[in-house]
């Protein structure tokens, strides 16, 4: 999940580490050079612009960086809430004589809607696994249980159904990484081959 910038946190950490290092070493004290309001505005403007660009181009899907299809019903809500917060921040940025405190408050206000939105973004490309799940599900559904040619045993059917379920869980998990996608593809392909070999010839 993408971390929301915290101007206030950066200021605190800078001061903290400045004091910490100066108390633990005999070196010259670190001089903390505070940023100007203009510097904060420039930094914040860049961040807000990049977030709005991503938000405007985000789609529901299985590609890396897409909004997860598992939360399709919440896509409009999450994107709308974050867009409203970003627009509010944009208004603060261009406010005449804006103060650092106002910028910090505006940035802090992004945390909740931003985390909610980024928490539903895929961190890996699940398209290969999704495509295979569709293919194998079609094979499973189209193959009848029986002893005639072209049919399979109930056990074979159950085994493939379980494999599809496992692959689907991997595909839909927010924490799934590329390695797990590849492992899921390998496992489901093996299950598909075993199922195909069990079809009565």
C-alpha positions in Angstrom: 0.0 0.0 0.0 1.3 3.3 -0.9 2.2 5.4 2.2 0.6 8.7 2.5 3.1 11.6 2.9 3.1 13.2 6.3 4.6 16.7 6.3 4.2 16.9 10.1 5.9 13.6 10.6 8.8 14.6 8.4 9.3 17.7 10.5 9.2 15.8 13.7 11.6 13.1 12.5 14.0 15.7 11.2 14.1 17.5 14.5 14.2 14.2 16.5 17.1 12.8 14.6 18.9 16.1 14.7 18.8 16.1 18.5 19.4 12.3 18.7 22.5 12.4 16.6 23.9 15.5 18.4 23.5 13.8 21.8 25.1 10.5 20.8 28.2 11.7 19.0 31.1 14.2 19.5 30.7 15.4 15.9 29.4 18.8 15.1 25.6 19.2 15.8 23.4 18.7 12.8 21.9 22.0 11.7 18.2 21.5 10.7 17.2 23.8 7.9 13.5 24.3 7.9 11.6 24.4 4.6 9.8 27.5 3.5 6.1 27.5 2.9 6.8 27.7 -0.8 8.8 24.5 -0.6 6.1 22.7 1.3 3.5 23.9 -1.3 5.7 22.7 -4.2 6.2 19.3 -2.5 2.5 18.9 -1.6 1.3 20.1 -5.1 3.4 17.4 -6.8 2.1 14.7 -4.5 -1.5 15.7 -4.9 -1.2 15.9 -8.7 0.4 12.4 -8.9 -2.4 11.0 -6.7 -5.1 12.6 -8.8 -3.5 11.3 -12.0 -3.4 7.7 -10.6 -7.0 8.0 -9.3 -8.3 9.3 -12.7 -6.7 6.4 -14.5 -7.4 3.6 -12.1 -9.6 0.8 -13.3 -11.1 -2.4 -11.8 -9.1 -5.4 -13.0 -6.4 -8.0 -12.3 -3.4 -6.1 -13.6 -0.9 -4.6 -11.1 -2.1 -1.2 -10.0 -5.8 -2.0 -10.7 -8.5 -1.8 -8.1 -9.3 -5.3 -7.0 -12.5 -6.8 -8.6 -13.4 -8.3 -5.2 -14.3 -4.8 -4.1 -16.0 -3.7 -7.3 -19.0 -2.5 -5.4 -16.9 -0.2 -3.4 -14.8 1.2 -6.2 -16.9 4.3 -6.8 -17.1 5.0 -3.1 -13.4 4.7 -2.4 -12.4 6.7 -5.5 -15.0 9.4 -4.9 -14.0 9.8 -1.2 -10.3 10.1 -2.1 -11.0 12.5 -5.0 -13.0 14.8 -2.7 -10.1 14.8 -0.2 -7.6 15.6 -3.0 -9.7 18.4 -4.4 -10.0 19.9 -0.9 -6.2 19.8 -0.5 -5.8 21.4 -3.9 -7.9 24.3 -2.7 -5.8 24.7 0.4 -2.6 24.7 -1.6 -3.6 27.7 -3.7 -5.1 29.6 -0.8 -3.4 33.0 -0.4 -1.1 33.2 2.6 -1.6 29.5 3.4 0.4 28.5 6.5 2.4 25.3 7.1 -0.1 24.3 9.8 -2.9 24.5 7.2 -0.9 22.4 4.8 -0.1 19.8 7.5 -3.8 19.6 8.4 -4.8 19.2 4.7 -2.2 16.5 4.2 -3.3 14.7 7.3 -6.9 14.7 6.1 -5.8 12.5 3.1 -4.8 9.7 5.4 -8.1 7.9 5.9 -9.5 8.0 2.3 -6.1 7.5 0.9 -5.3 4.4 2.9 -8.8 3.0 2.1 -8.3 3.5 -1.6 -4.7 2.2 -1.8 -5.6 -0.8 0.4 -7.7 -2.2 -2.5 -5.0 -1.8 -5.2 -3.4 -4.9 -6.6 0.3 -5.2 -5.8 0.9 -7.9 -8.5 -0.3 -8.9 -11.9 -2.9 -11.6 -11.5 -4.1 -11.7 -15.1 -2.2 -15.0 -15.9 -3.9 -16.7 -13.0 -7.3 -15.2 -13.7 -7.2 -16.3 -17.4 -6.2 -19.8 -16.3 -9.0 -19.9 -13.7 -11.6 -19.0 -16.4 -10.1 -21.7 -18.8 -10.1 -24.5 -16.2 -13.5 -23.5 -14.8 -14.9 -23.9 -18.3 -13.3 -27.3 -18.7 -14.6 -28.4 -15.3 -18.1 -27.2 -16.0 -18.3 -28.8 -19.5 -17.1 -32.2 -18.4 -19.8 -34.5 -17.0 -19.4 -37.1 -14.3 -19.7 -40.7 -15.5 -18.0 -43.6 -17.1 -18.7 -42.8 -20.7 -16.2 -41.5 -23.1 -15.5 -37.8 -22.4 -16.6 -38.1 -18.8 -14.7 -38.2 -15.4 -15.2 -39.6 -12.0 -16.7 -37.5 -9.2 -13.4 -37.6 -7.3 -11.6 -36.1 -10.3 -14.3 -33.4 -10.5 -14.0 -32.6 -6.8 -10.2 -32.4 -6.9 -10.3 -29.9 -9.8 -13.0 -27.9 -8.2 -10.8 -27.6 -5.0 -7.8 -26.6 -7.1 -9.9 -23.8 -8.8 -11.0 -22.6 -5.4 -7.4 -22.4 -4.1 -6.3 -20.5 -7.2 -9.2 -18.1 -6.8 -8.3 -17.4 -3.2 -4.7 -16.6 -4.3 -6.0 -14.4 -7.1 -8.3 -12.4 -4.9 -6.0 -11.9 -1.8 -4.8 -8.3 -1.5 -1.4 -9.5 -0.3 -0.7 -11.8 -3.2 2.7 -11.2 -4.8 4.1 -12.1 -8.2 5.7 -15.3 -6.9 2.5 -16.5 -5.5 0.7 -15.8 -8.8 3.3 -17.9 -10.6 3.0 -20.7 -8.1 -0.8 -20.6 -8.4 -0.5 -20.9 -12.2 1.8 -23.9 -11.9 -0.4 -25.7 -9.4 -3.6 -25.1 -11.4 -2.0 -26.2 -14.6 -0.9 -29.4 -12.8 -4.5 -30.0 -11.6 -5.8 -29.3 -15.1 -3.4 -31.9 -16.6 -4.4 -34.5 -14.0 -8.1 -33.9 -14.7 -7.6 -34.1 -18.5 -5.7 -37.3 -18.1 -8.6 -38.8 -16.0 -11.2 -38.2 -18.7 -12.4 -41.5 -20.1 -11.0 -42.0 -23.6 
